[in-house]
Amino acid sequence: MFKVAEIESSIGVTQAYVARWPGDIRLLDVDIEMEAGTPVLRLEWAIDGAVDAGQTVFVHVRNTADEIVYQDDGDLIGGIAPFSSWPSGAIVHERQPLILPSEVPAGTYVVV
């Protein structure tokens, strides 16, 4: 069982960020951790204002030929919580287990 999210309120706190999108969404931090032998993508999001209901997250794992071997596209927290549902000032700590299909061979991959 993996912990998939944690939400906190951080109104008025400015932090450095990795990337910023329209609608005042910032990616504050990103990392890959190992848990129970499974790589887990850790994303920390800040919502600073009203967000377009159509914005989603795209996580792609690519092989050395730049082909997508796994993808998890959609709303935050496994599709349960769209960006537009979070109030301004929210910080969302999301964790996505990267469980590749069994037919994907061992090798070097890039997470985009």
PDB file as gemmi writes it, atoms N, CA and C in Angstrom:
CRYST1    1.000    1.000    1.000  90.00  90.00  90.00 P 1                      
ATOM      1  N   MET A   1       0.847  -1.167   0.000  1.00  0.00           N  
ATOM      2  CA  MET A   1       0.000   0.000   0.000  1.00  0.00           C  
ATOM      3  C   MET A   1       0.898   1.238   0.000  1.00  0.00           C  
ATOM      4  N   PHE A   2       0.672   2.151  -0.940  1.00  0.00           N  
ATOM      5  CA  PHE A   2       1.465   3.361  -1.062  1.00  0.00           C  
ATOM      6  C   PHE A   2       0.659   4.572  -0.612  1.00  0.00           C  
ATOM      7  N   LYS A   3       1.322   5.491   0.068  1.00  0.00           N  
ATOM      8  CA  LYS A   3       0.713   6.789   0.366  1.00  0.00           C  
ATOM      9  C   LYS A   3       0.745   7.573  -0.944  1.00  0.00           C  
ATOM     10  N   VAL A   4      -0.407   8.098  -1.383  1.00  0.00           N  
ATOM     11  CA  VAL A   4      -0.456   8.749  -2.688  1.00  0.00           C  
ATOM     12  C   VAL A   4      -0.513  10.269  -2.633  1.00  0.00           C  
ATOM     13  N   ALA A   5      -0.909  10.851  -1.491  1.00  0.00           N  
ATOM     14  CA  ALA A   5      -1.008  12.308  -1.482  1.00  0.00           C  
ATOM     15  C   ALA A   5      -1.087  12.848  -0.065  1.00  0.00           C  
ATOM     16  N   GLU A   6      -0.750  14.123   0.018  1.00  0.00           N  
ATOM     17  CA  GLU A   6      -0.908  14.891   1.245  1.00  0.00           C  
ATOM     18  C   GLU A   6      -1.169  16.319   0.797  1.00  0.00           C  
ATOM     19  N   ILE A   7      -2.062  17.001   1.468  1.00  0.00           N  
ATOM     20  CA  ILE A   7      -2.440  18.363   1.080  1.00  0.00           C  
ATOM     21  C   ILE A   7      -2.213  19.289   2.262  1.00  0.00           C  
ATOM     22  N   GLU A   8      -1.649  20.457   1.985  1.00  0.00           N  
ATOM     23  CA  GLU A   8      -1.481  21.452   3.030  1.00  0.00           C  
ATOM     24  C   GLU A   8      -1.823  22.811   2.463  1.00  0.00           C  
ATOM     25  N   SER A   9      -2.067  23.758   3.335  1.00  0.00           N  
ATOM     26  CA  SER A   9      -2.358  25.122   2.918  1.00  0.00           C  
ATOM     27  C   SER A   9      -1.141  25.973   3.210  1.00  0.00           C  
ATOM     28  N   SER A  10      -0.756  26.783   2.253  1.00  0.00           N  
ATOM     29  CA  SER A  10       0.450  27.591   2.396  1.00  0.00           C  
ATOM     30  C   SER A  10       0.223  28.960   1.773  1.00  0.00           C  
ATOM     31  N   ILE A  11      -0.847  29.608   2.145  1.00  0.00           N  
ATOM     32  CA  ILE A  11      -1.211  30.887   1.543  1.00  0.00           C  
ATOM     33  C   ILE A  11      -0.136  31.933   1.828  1.00  0.00           C  
ATOM     34  N   GLY A  12       0.287  32.609   0.764  1.00  0.00           N  
ATOM     35  CA  GLY A  12       1.237  33.698   0.886  1.00  0.00           C  
ATOM     36  C   GLY A  12       2.694  33.275   0.962  1.00  0.00           C  
ATOM     37  N   VAL A  13       2.985  31.995   0.886  1.00  0.00           N  
ATOM     38  CA  VAL A  13       4.371  31.541   0.951  1.00  0.00           C  
ATOM     39  C   VAL A  13       4.914  31.428  -0.466  1.00  0.00           C  
ATOM     40  N   THR A  14       6.009  32.106  -0.721  1.00  0.00           N  
ATOM     41  CA  THR A  14       6.644  31.978  -2.031  1.00  0.00           C  
ATOM     42  C   THR A  14       7.825  31.036  -1.901  1.00  0.00           C  
ATOM     43  N   GLN A  15       7.927  30.129  -2.845  1.00  0.00           N  
ATOM     44  CA  GLN A  15       9.010  29.158  -2.853  1.00  0.00           C  
ATOM     45  C   GLN A  15       9.601  29.095  -4.249  1.00  0.00           C  
ATOM     46  N   ALA A  16      10.852  28.677  -4.297  1.00  0.00           N  
ATOM     47  CA  ALA A  16      11.463  28.423  -5.595  1.00  0.00           C  
ATOM     48  C   ALA A  16      10.706  27.268  -6.246  1.00  0.00           C  
ATOM     49  N   TYR A  17      10.759  27.176  -7.560  1.00  0.00           N  
ATOM     50  CA  TYR A  17      10.033  26.120  -8.253  1.00  0.00           C  
ATOM     51  C   TYR A  17      10.859  25.569  -9.401  1.00  0.00           C  
ATOM     52  N   VAL A  18      10.491  24.368  -9.825  1.00  0.00           N  
ATOM     53  CA  VAL A  18      11.153  23.680 -10.923  1.00  0.00           C  
ATOM     54  C   VAL A  18      10.552  24.129 -12.250  1.00  0.00           C  
ATOM     55  N   ALA A  19       9.220  24.273 -12.294  1.00  0.00           N  
ATOM     56  CA  ALA A  19       8.508  24.675 -13.511  1.00  0.00           C  
ATOM     57  C   ALA A  19       7.213  25.380 -13.118  1.00  0.00           C  
ATOM     58  N   ARG A  20       6.711  26.194 -14.044  1.00  0.00           N  
ATOM     59  CA  ARG A  20       5.459  26.920 -13.804  1.00  0.00           C  
ATOM     60  C   ARG A  20       4.587  26.803 -15.043  1.00  0.00           C  
ATOM     61  N   TRP A  21       3.274  26.640 -14.819  1.00  0.00           N  
ATOM     62  CA  TRP A  21       2.310  26.540 -15.906  1.00  0.00           C  
ATOM     63  C   TRP A  21       1.288  27.646 -15.784  1.00  0.00           C  
ATOM     64  N   PRO A  22       0.559  27.931 -16.894  1.00  0.00           N  
ATOM     65  CA  PRO A  22      -0.528  28.908 -16.826  1.00  0.00           C  
ATOM     66  C   PRO A  22      -1.554  28.482 -15.777  1.00  0.00           C  
ATOM     67  N   GLY A  23      -2.212  29.436 -15.200  1.00  0.00           N  
ATOM     68  CA  GLY A  23      -3.207  29.146 -14.180  1.00  0.00           C  
ATOM     69  C   GLY A  23      -2.579  29.062 -12.806  1.00  0.00           C  
ATOM     70  N   ASP A  24      -1.360  29.584 -12.693  1.00  0.00           N  
ATOM     71  CA  ASP A  24      -0.689  29.648 -11.395  1.00  0.00           C  
ATOM     72  C   ASP A  24      -0.449  28.290 -10.760  1.00  0.00           C  
ATOM     73  N   ILE A  25      -0.001  27.330 -11.555  1.00  0.00           N  
ATOM     74  CA  ILE A  25       0.414  26.022 -11.049  1.00  0.00           C  
ATOM     75  C   ILE A  25       1.941  25.986 -11.103  1.00  0.00           C  
ATOM     76  N   ARG A  26       2.542  25.617  -9.976  1.00  0.00           N  
ATOM     77  CA  ARG A  26       4.002  25.483  -9.937  1.00  0.00           C  
ATOM     78  C   ARG A  26       4.377  24.083  -9.469  1.00  0.00           C  
ATOM     79  N   LEU A  27       5.377  23.516 -10.102  1.00  0.00           N  
ATOM     80  CA  LEU A  27       5.973  22.276  -9.637  1.00  0.00           C  
ATOM     81  C   LEU A  27       7.141  22.689  -8.756  1.00  0.00           C  
ATOM     82  N   LEU A  28       6.988  22.491  -7.433  1.00  0.00           N  
ATOM     83  CA  LEU A  28       7.997  22.948  -6.477  1.00  0.00           C  
ATOM     84  C   LEU A  28       9.181  21.986  -6.384  1.00  0.00           C  
ATOM     85  N   ASP A  29       8.907  20.690  -6.467  1.00  0.00           N  
ATOM     86  CA  ASP A  29       9.972  19.717  -6.297  1.00  0.00           C  
ATOM     87  C   ASP A  29       9.561  18.409  -6.966  1.00  0.00           C  
ATOM     88  N   VAL A  30      10.542  17.645  -7.405  1.00  0.00           N  
ATOM     89  CA  VAL A  30      10.297  16.342  -8.032  1.00  0.00           C  
ATOM     90  C   VAL A  30      11.468  15.430  -7.693  1.00  0.00           C  
ATOM     91  N   ASP A  31      11.171  14.155  -7.460  1.00  0.00           N  
ATOM     92  CA  ASP A  31      12.207  13.191  -7.123  1.00  0.00           C  
ATOM     93  C   ASP A  31      11.651  11.794  -7.368  1.00  0.00           C  
ATOM     94  N   ILE A  32      12.530  10.820  -7.470  1.00  0.00           N  
ATOM     95  CA  ILE A  32      12.121   9.416  -7.534  1.00  0.00           C  
ATOM     96  C   ILE A  32      12.715   8.725  -6.325  1.00  0.00           C  
ATOM     97  N   GLU A  33      11.848   8.077  -5.554  1.00  0.00           N  
ATOM     98  CA  GLU A  33      12.257   7.347  -4.354  1.00  0.00           C  
ATOM     99  C   GLU A  33      11.925   5.876  -4.566  1.00  0.00           C  
ATOM    100  N   MET A  34      12.596   5.022  -3.833  1.00  0.00           N  
ATOM    101  CA  MET A  34      12.275   3.595  -3.873  1.00  0.00           C  
ATOM    102  C   MET A  34      11.456   3.247  -2.636  1.00  0.00           C  
ATOM    103  N   GLU A  35      10.374   2.520  -2.832  1.00  0.00           N  
ATOM    104  CA  GLU A  35       9.546   2.054  -1.720  1.00  0.00           C  
ATOM    105  C   GLU A  35       9.107   0.630  -2.040  1.00  0.00           C  
ATOM    106  N   ALA A  36       9.407  -0.291  -1.159  1.00  0.00           N  
ATOM    107  CA  ALA A  36       9.061  -1.706  -1.330  1.00  0.00           C  
ATOM    108  C   ALA A  36       9.546  -2.232  -2.684  1.00  0.00           C  
ATOM    109  N   GLY A  37      10.741  -1.777  -3.105  1.00  0.00           N  
ATOM    110  CA  GLY A  37      11.316  -2.234  -4.366  1.00  0.00           C  
ATOM    111  C   GLY A  37      10.712  -1.613  -5.611  1.00  0.00           C  
ATOM    112  N   THR A  38       9.859  -0.604  -5.439  1.00  0.00           N  
ATOM    113  CA  THR A  38       9.183   0.051  -6.563  1.00  0.00           C  
ATOM    114  C   THR A  38       9.590   1.517  -6.630  1.00  0.00           C  
ATOM    115  N   PRO A  39       9.972   2.020  -7.825  1.00  0.00           N  
ATOM    116  CA  PRO A  39      10.246   3.455  -7.926  1.00  0.00           C  
ATOM    117  C   PRO A  39       8.939   4.242  -7.779  1.00  0.00           C  
ATOM    118  N   VAL A  40       9.005   5.308  -6.992  1.00  0.00           N  
ATOM    119  CA  VAL A  40       7.837   6.158  -6.747  1.00  0.00           C  
ATOM    120  C   VAL A  40       8.205   7.584  -7.127  1.00  0.00           C  
ATOM    121  N   LEU A  41       7.455   8.154  -8.065  1.00  0.00           N  
ATOM    122  CA  LEU A  41       7.654   9.537  -8.486  1.00  0.00           C  
ATOM    123  C   LEU A  41       6.994  10.444  -7.460  1.00  0.00           C  
ATOM    124  N   ARG A  42       7.775  11.339  -6.865  1.00  0.00           N  
ATOM    125  CA  ARG A  42       7.260  12.281  -5.872  1.00  0.00           C  
ATOM    126  C   ARG A  42       7.194  13.667  -6.504  1.00  0.00           C  
ATOM    127  N   LEU A  43       5.996  14.250  -6.520  1.00  0.00           N  
ATOM    128  CA  LEU A  43       5.763  15.570  -7.099  1.00  0.00           C  
ATOM    129  C   LEU A  43       5.153  16.479  -6.035  1.00  0.00           C  
ATOM    130  N   GLU A  44       5.660  17.693  -5.935  1.00  0.00           N  
ATOM    131  CA  GLU A  44       5.105  18.670  -4.999  1.00  0.00           C  
ATOM    132  C   GLU A  44       4.606  19.868  -5.800  1.00  0.00           C  
ATOM    133  N   TRP A  45       3.291  20.066  -5.779  1.00  0.00           N  
ATOM    134  CA  TRP A  45       2.634  21.097  -6.567  1.00  0.00           C  
ATOM    135  C   TRP A  45       2.164  22.246  -5.675  1.00  0.00           C  
ATOM    136  N   ALA A  46       2.203  23.462  -6.192  1.00  0.00           N  
ATOM    137  CA  ALA A  46       1.610  24.617  -5.518  1.00  0.00           C  
ATOM    138  C   ALA A  46       0.567  25.216  -6.447  1.00  0.00           C  
ATOM    139  N   ILE A  47      -0.610  25.462  -5.903  1.00  0.00           N  
ATOM    140  CA  ILE A  47      -1.697  26.086  -6.659  1.00  0.00           C  
ATOM    141  C   ILE A  47      -1.820  27.517  -6.127  1.00  0.00           C  
ATOM    142  N   ASP A  48      -1.550  28.497  -6.990  1.00  0.00           N  
ATOM    143  CA  ASP A  48      -1.510  29.884  -6.538  1.00  0.00           C  
ATOM    144  C   ASP A  48      -2.685  30.730  -7.009  1.00  0.00           C  
ATOM    145  N   GLY A  49      -3.640  30.148  -7.708  1.00  0.00           N  
ATOM    146  CA  GLY A  49      -4.772  30.919  -8.202  1.00  0.00           C  
ATOM    147  C   GLY A  49      -5.770  30.014  -8.883  1.00  0.00           C  
ATOM    148  N   ALA A  50      -6.702  30.616  -9.606  1.00  0.00           N  
ATOM    149  CA  ALA A  50      -7.706  29.836 -10.337  1.00  0.00           C  
ATOM    150  C   ALA A  50      -7.010  29.030 -11.434  1.00  0.00           C  
ATOM    151  N   VAL A  51      -7.480  27.809 -11.644  1.00  0.00           N  
ATOM    152  CA  VAL A  51      -6.849  26.902 -12.597  1.00  0.00           C  
ATOM    153  C   VAL A  51      -7.864  26.478 -13.649  1.00  0.00           C  
ATOM    154  N   ASP A  52      -7.417  26.402 -14.898  1.00  0.00           N  
ATOM    155  CA  ASP A  52      -8.230  25.915 -16.005  1.00  0.00           C  
ATOM    156  C   ASP A  52      -8.611  24.459 -15.738  1.00  0.00           C  
ATOM    157  N   ALA A  53      -9.871  24.140 -15.847  1.00  0.00           N  
ATOM    158  CA  ALA A  53     -10.366  22.786 -15.558  1.00  0.00           C  
ATOM    159  C   ALA A  53      -9.768  21.728 -16.485  1.00  0.00           C  
ATOM    160  N   GLY A  54      -9.214  22.137 -17.630  1.00  0.00           N  
ATOM    161  CA  GLY A  54      -8.666  21.174 -18.579  1.00  0.00           C  
ATOM    162  C   GLY A  54      -7.215  20.793 -18.330  1.00  0.00           C  
ATOM    163  N   GLN A  55      -6.546  21.411 -17.360  1.00  0.00           N  
ATOM    164  CA  GLN A  55      -5.141  21.105 -17.125  1.00  0.00           C  
ATOM    165  C   GLN A  55      -4.982  19.771 -16.403  1.00  0.00           C  
ATOM    166  N   THR A  56      -4.065  18.955 -16.905  1.00  0.00           N  
ATOM    167  CA  THR A  56      -3.803  17.639 -16.316  1.00  0.00           C  
ATOM    168  C   THR A  56      -2.294  17.405 -16.248  1.00  0.00           C  
ATOM    169  N   VAL A  57      -1.914  16.280 -15.680  1.00  0.00           N  
ATOM    170  CA  VAL A  57      -0.508  15.897 -15.548  1.00  0.00           C  
ATOM    171  C   VAL A  57      -0.222  14.771 -16.542  1.00  0.00           C  
ATOM    172  N   PHE A  58       0.939  14.838 -17.179  1.00  0.00           N  
ATOM    173  CA  PHE A  58       1.384  13.790 -18.080  1.00  0.00           C  
ATOM    174  C   PHE A  58       2.701  13.247 -17.557  1.00  0.00           C  
ATOM    175  N   VAL A  59       2.742  11.980 -17.192  1.00  0.00           N  
ATOM    176  CA  VAL A  59       3.966  11.309 -16.756  1.00  0.00           C  
ATOM    177  C   VAL A  59       4.274  10.235 -17.790  1.00  0.00           C  
ATOM    178  N   HIS A  60       5.424  10.367 -18.436  1.00  0.00           N  
ATOM    179  CA  HIS A  60       5.836   9.394 -19.454  1.00  0.00           C  
ATOM    180  C   HIS A  60       7.185   8.810 -19.077  1.00  0.00           C  
ATOM    181  N   VAL A  61       7.325   7.502 -19.220  1.00  0.00           N  
ATOM    182  CA  VAL A  61       8.607   6.826 -19.057  1.00  0.00           C  
ATOM    183  C   VAL A  61       9.049   6.430 -20.460  1.00  0.00           C  
ATOM    184  N   ARG A  62      10.255   6.883 -20.842  1.00  0.00           N  
ATOM    185  CA  ARG A  62      10.764   6.650 -22.200  1.00  0.00           C  
ATOM    186  C   ARG A  62      12.026   5.799 -22.161  1.00  0.00           C  
ATOM    187  N   ASN A  63      12.179   4.946 -23.178  1.00  0.00           N  
ATOM    188  CA  ASN A  63      13.389   4.136 -23.284  1.00  0.00           C  
ATOM    189  C   ASN A  63      14.473   4.917 -24.018  1.00  0.00           C  
ATOM    190  N   THR A  64      15.618   4.282 -24.262  1.00  0.00           N  
ATOM    191  CA  THR A  64      16.737   4.975 -24.910  1.00  0.00           C  
ATOM    192  C   THR A  64      16.450   5.333 -26.366  1.00  0.00           C  
ATOM    193  N   ALA A  65      15.428   4.721 -26.975  1.00  0.00           N  
ATOM    194  CA  ALA A  65      15.007   5.072 -28.336  1.00  0.00           C  
ATOM    195  C   ALA A  65      13.962   6.186 -28.315  1.00  0.00           C  
ATOM    196  N   ASP A  66      13.716   6.764 -27.138  1.00  0.00           N  
ATOM    197  CA  ASP A  66      12.754   7.850 -26.920  1.00  0.00           C  
ATOM    198  C   ASP A  66      11.298   7.414 -27.153  1.00  0.00           C  
ATOM    199  N   GLU A  67      11.033   6.115 -26.998  1.00  0.00           N  
ATOM    200  CA  GLU A  67       9.678   5.573 -27.123  1.00  0.00           C  
ATOM    201  C   GLU A  67       9.032   5.532 -25.737  1.00  0.00           C  
ATOM    202  N   ILE A  68       7.741   5.841 -25.672  1.00  0.00           N  
ATOM    203  CA  ILE A  68       7.020   5.768 -24.409  1.00  0.00           C  
ATOM    204  C   ILE A  68       6.733   4.301 -24.098  1.00  0.00           C  
ATOM    205  N   VAL A  69       7.218   3.829 -22.932  1.00  0.00           N  
ATOM    206  CA  VAL A  69       6.969   2.449 -22.515  1.00  0.00           C  
ATOM    207  C   VAL A  69       5.932   2.387 -21.394  1.00  0.00           C  
ATOM    208  N   TYR A  70       5.641   3.533 -20.795  1.00  0.00           N  
ATOM    209  CA  TYR A  70       4.638   3.629 -19.726  1.00  0.00           C  
ATOM    210  C   TYR A  70       4.183   5.070 -19.666  1.00  0.00           C  
ATOM    211  N   GLN A  71       2.901   5.247 -19.416  1.00  0.00           N  
ATOM    212  CA  GLN A  71       2.421   6.608 -19.199  1.00  0.00           C  
ATOM    213  C   GLN A  71       1.265   6.587 -18.223  1.00  0.00           C  
ATOM    214  N   ASP A  72       1.155   7.682 -17.483  1.00  0.00           N  
ATOM    215  CA  ASP A  72       0.075   7.873 -16.522  1.00  0.00           C  
ATOM    216  C   ASP A  72      -0.363   9.321 -16.677  1.00  0.00           C  
ATOM    217  N   ASP A  73      -1.351   9.540 -17.513  1.00  0.00           N  
ATOM    218  CA  ASP A  73      -1.818  10.883 -17.831  1.00  0.00           C  
ATOM    219  C   ASP A  73      -3.177  11.118 -17.193  1.00  0.00           C  
ATOM    220  N   GLY A  74      -3.362  12.297 -16.641  1.00  0.00           N  
ATOM    221  CA  GLY A  74      -4.667  12.610 -16.065  1.00  0.00           C  
ATOM    222  C   GLY A  74      -4.564  13.583 -14.913  1.00  0.00           C  
ATOM    223  N   ASP A  75      -5.595  13.587 -14.104  1.00  0.00           N  
ATOM    224  CA  ASP A  75      -5.656  14.493 -12.967  1.00  0.00           C  
ATOM    225  C   ASP A  75      -4.788  13.994 -11.822  1.00  0.00           C  
ATOM    226  N   LEU A  76      -4.526  14.888 -10.877  1.00  0.00           N  
ATOM    227  CA  LEU A  76      -3.715  14.548  -9.716  1.00  0.00           C  
ATOM    228  C   LEU A  76      -4.309  13.396  -8.917  1.00  0.00           C  
ATOM    229  N   ILE A  77      -3.458  12.755  -8.158  1.00  0.00           N  
ATOM    230  CA  ILE A  77      -3.818  11.686  -7.219  1.00  0.00           C  
ATOM    231  C   ILE A  77      -4.611  10.587  -7.925  1.00  0.00           C  
ATOM    232  N   GLY A  78      -4.006  10.048  -8.954  1.00  0.00           N  
ATOM    233  CA  GLY A  78      -4.610   8.921  -9.655  1.00  0.00           C  
ATOM    234  C   GLY A  78      -5.913   9.239 -10.355  1.00  0.00           C  
ATOM    235  N   GLY A  79      -6.084  10.489 -10.773  1.00  0.00           N  
ATOM    236  CA  GLY A  79      -7.293  10.887 -11.491  1.00  0.00           C  
ATOM    237  C   GLY A  79      -8.440  11.326 -10.600  1.00  0.00           C  
ATOM    238  N   ILE A  80      -8.224  11.301  -9.305  1.00  0.00           N  
ATOM    239  CA  ILE A  80      -9.301  11.629  -8.368  1.00  0.00           C  
ATOM    240  C   ILE A  80      -9.494  13.135  -8.205  1.00  0.00           C  
ATOM    241  N   ALA A  81      -8.409  13.902  -8.304  1.00  0.00           N  
ATOM    242  CA  ALA A  81      -8.480  15.314  -7.928  1.00  0.00           C  
ATOM    243  C   ALA A  81      -7.901  16.230  -9.000  1.00  0.00           C  
ATOM    244  N   PRO A  82      -8.738  16.804  -9.850  1.00  0.00           N  
ATOM    245  CA  PRO A  82      -8.230  17.730 -10.867  1.00  0.00           C  
ATOM    246  C   PRO A  82      -7.629  18.982 -10.226  1.00  0.00           C  
ATOM    247  N   PHE A  83      -6.672  19.591 -10.919  1.00  0.00           N  
ATOM    248  CA  PHE A  83      -6.066  20.834 -10.433  1.00  0.00           C  
ATOM    249  C   PHE A  83      -7.125  21.857 -10.048  1.00  0.00           C  
ATOM    250  N   SER A  84      -8.179  21.944 -10.849  1.00  0.00           N  
ATOM    251  CA  SER A  84      -9.197  22.980 -10.623  1.00  0.00           C  
ATOM    252  C   SER A  84      -9.970  22.793  -9.321  1.00  0.00           C  
ATOM    253  N   SER A  85      -9.860  21.616  -8.673  1.00  0.00           N  
ATOM    254  CA  SER A  85     -10.586  21.393  -7.427  1.00  0.00           C  
ATOM    255  C   SER A  85      -9.830  21.907  -6.200  1.00  0.00           C  
ATOM    256  N   TRP A  86      -8.565  22.277  -6.360  1.00  0.00           N  
ATOM    257  CA  TRP A  86      -7.762  22.727  -5.224  1.00  0.00           C  
ATOM    258  C   TRP A  86      -7.882  24.225  -5.029  1.00  0.00           C  
ATOM    259  N   PRO A  87      -8.009  24.680  -3.800  1.00  0.00           N  
ATOM    260  CA  PRO A  87      -8.107  26.130  -3.555  1.00  0.00           C  
ATOM    261  C   PRO A  87      -6.756  26.805  -3.748  1.00  0.00           C  
ATOM    262  N   SER A  88      -6.783  28.095  -4.035  1.00  0.00           N  
ATOM    263  CA  SER A  88      -5.561  28.873  -4.130  1.00  0.00           C  
ATOM    264  C   SER A  88      -4.822  28.767  -2.796  1.00  0.00           C  
ATOM    265  N   GLY A  89      -3.518  28.586  -2.861  1.00  0.00           N  
ATOM    266  CA  GLY A  89      -2.712  28.452  -1.655  1.00  0.00           C  
ATOM    267  C   GLY A  89      -2.463  27.016  -1.250  1.00  0.00           C  
ATOM    268  N   ALA A  90      -3.050  26.062  -1.974  1.00  0.00           N  
ATOM    269  CA  ALA A  90      -2.853  24.648  -1.623  1.00  0.00           C  
ATOM    270  C   ALA A  90      -1.507  24.150  -2.134  1.00  0.00           C  
ATOM    271  N   ILE A  91      -0.906  23.290  -1.353  1.00  0.00           N  
ATOM    272  CA  ILE A  91       0.282  22.569  -1.790  1.00  0.00           C  
ATOM    273  C   ILE A  91      -0.074  21.089  -1.739  1.00  0.00           C  
ATOM    274  N   VAL A  92       0.122  20.418  -2.864  1.00  0.00           N  
ATOM    275  CA  VAL A  92      -0.239  19.008  -2.983  1.00  0.00           C  
ATOM    276  C   VAL A  92       1.042  18.198  -3.124  1.00  0.00           C  
ATOM    277  N   HIS A  93       1.255  17.265  -2.206  1.00  0.00           N  
ATOM    278  CA  HIS A  93       2.379  16.340  -2.254  1.00  0.00           C  
ATOM    279  C   HIS A  93       1.828  15.045  -2.846  1.00  0.00           C  
ATOM    280  N   GLU A  94       2.201  14.773  -4.086  1.00  0.00           N  
ATOM    281  CA  GLU A  94       1.667  13.598  -4.784  1.00  0.00           C  
ATOM    282  C   GLU A  94       2.764  12.563  -4.969  1.00  0.00           C  
ATOM    283  N   ARG A  95       2.399  11.291  -4.863  1.00  0.00           N  
ATOM    284  CA  ARG A  95       3.337  10.186  -5.060  1.00  0.00           C  
ATOM    285  C   ARG A  95       2.711   9.204  -6.047  1.00  0.00           C  
ATOM    286  N   GLN A  96       3.436   8.909  -7.122  1.00  0.00           N  
ATOM    287  CA  GLN A  96       2.936   7.992  -8.143  1.00  0.00           C  
ATOM    288  C   GLN A  96       3.878   6.804  -8.288  1.00  0.00           C  
ATOM    289  N   PRO A  97       3.458   5.612  -7.854  1.00  0.00           N  
ATOM    290  CA  PRO A  97       4.288   4.434  -8.103  1.00  0.00           C  
ATOM    291  C   PRO A  97       4.449   4.219  -9.609  1.00  0.00           C  
ATOM    292  N   LEU A  98       5.664   3.970 -10.039  1.00  0.00           N  
ATOM    293  CA  LEU A  98       5.949   3.740 -11.456  1.00  0.00           C  
ATOM    294  C   LEU A  98       6.070   2.232 -11.663  1.00  0.00           C  
ATOM    295  N   ILE A  99       4.932   1.592 -11.817  1.00  0.00           N  
ATOM    296  CA  ILE A  99       4.883   0.147 -11.985  1.00  0.00           C  
ATOM    297  C   ILE A  99       4.800  -0.145 -13.478  1.00  0.00           C  
ATOM    298  N   LEU A 100       5.940  -0.496 -14.049  1.00  0.00           N  
ATOM    299  CA  LEU A 100       6.008  -0.735 -15.490  1.00  0.00           C  
ATOM    300  C   LEU A 100       5.386  -2.077 -15.837  1.00  0.00           C  
ATOM    301  N   PRO A 101       4.812  -2.189 -17.034  1.00  0.00           N  
ATOM    302  CA  PRO A 101       4.265  -3.478 -17.475  1.00  0.00           C  
ATOM    303  C   PRO A 101       5.352  -4.551 -17.471  1.00  0.00           C  
ATOM    304  N   SER A 102       4.974  -5.782 -17.228  1.00  0.00           N  
ATOM    305  CA  SER A 102       5.943  -6.882 -17.108  1.00  0.00           C  
ATOM    306  C   SER A 102       6.733  -7.112 -18.400  1.00  0.00           C  
ATOM    307  N   GLU A 103       6.189  -6.705 -19.541  1.00  0.00           N  
ATOM    308  CA  GLU A 103       6.907  -6.923 -20.804  1.00  0.00           C  
ATOM    309  C   GLU A 103       7.998  -5.883 -21.062  1.00  0.00           C  
ATOM    310  N   VAL A 104       8.100  -4.855 -20.223  1.00  0.00           N  
ATOM    311  CA  VAL A 104       9.159  -3.848 -20.375  1.00  0.00           C  
ATOM    312  C   VAL A 104      10.453  -4.441 -19.819  1.00  0.00           C  
ATOM    313  N   PRO A 105      11.492  -4.555 -20.654  1.00  0.00           N  
ATOM    314  CA  PRO A 105      12.735  -5.175 -20.187  1.00  0.00           C  
ATOM    315  C   PRO A 105      13.508  -4.268 -19.231  1.00  0.00           C  
ATOM    316  N   ALA A 106      14.385  -4.867 -18.438  1.00  0.00           N  
ATOM    317  CA  ALA A 106      15.262  -4.091 -17.571  1.00  0.00           C  
ATOM    318  C   ALA A 106      16.116  -3.184 -18.459  1.00  0.00           C  
ATOM    319  N   GLY A 107      16.423  -2.004 -17.994  1.00  0.00           N  
ATOM    320  CA  GLY A 107      17.229  -1.086 -18.785  1.00  0.00           C  
ATOM    321  C   GLY A 107      17.251   0.306 -18.190  1.00  0.00           C  
ATOM    322  N   THR A 108      17.675   1.253 -18.989  1.00  0.00           N  
ATOM    323  CA  THR A 108      17.755   2.652 -18.584  1.00  0.00           C  
ATOM    324  C   THR A 108      16.559   3.392 -19.175  1.00  0.00           C  
ATOM    325  N   TYR A 109      15.876   4.148 -18.327  1.00  0.00           N  
ATOM    326  CA  TYR A 109      14.674   4.869 -18.750  1.00  0.00           C  
ATOM    327  C   TYR A 109      14.718   6.292 -18.232  1.00  0.00           C  
ATOM    328  N   VAL A 110      13.977   7.164 -18.903  1.00  0.00           N  
ATOM    329  CA  VAL A 110      13.879   8.575 -18.513  1.00  0.00           C  
ATOM    330  C   VAL A 110      12.425   8.867 -18.192  1.00  0.00           C  
ATOM    331  N   VAL A 111      12.195   9.546 -17.069  1.00  0.00           N  
ATOM    332  CA  VAL A 111      10.832   9.971 -16.697  1.00  0.00           C  
ATOM    333  C   VAL A 111      10.675  11.416 -17.136  1.00  0.00           C  
ATOM    334  N   VAL A 112       9.611  11.677 -17.913  1.00  0.00           N  
ATOM    335  CA  VAL A 112       9.319  13.018 -18.417  1.00  0.00           C  
ATOM    336  C   VAL A 112       7.973  13.445 -17.870  1.00  0.00           C  
TER     337      VAL A 112                                                      
END                                                                             
